[in-house]
Amino acid sequence: MSRTEPAPATVVTASAGDDLVLAIDADCPACSGPERTFTASTGLYGCTRCPHTSFERDH
């Protein structure tokens, strides 16, 4: 599935002193899970189902 604009994001966790982690509506390229995460402090995208991480949303 190709997208012409970024998927919307919603806050998963955010509190004073914690990393900001966003839920991204994008499939994981490793396991095809329906949702990825983005950790603001590291710039890494992750997966909610497997340990896959990357610096690019779709990779």
C-alpha angles and dihedrals in degrees: 000000000000123000129202096203135030117276117251118263132211129197114258099178132000129158137140110293095008129108116261107242120188128198110229122201095225131113118250110247091214104049103007091240110167098236138046132190132225120207109205098204095054100030089229128140114213140177129250091217108036139025094256115134134173141163091238124068097225098039 
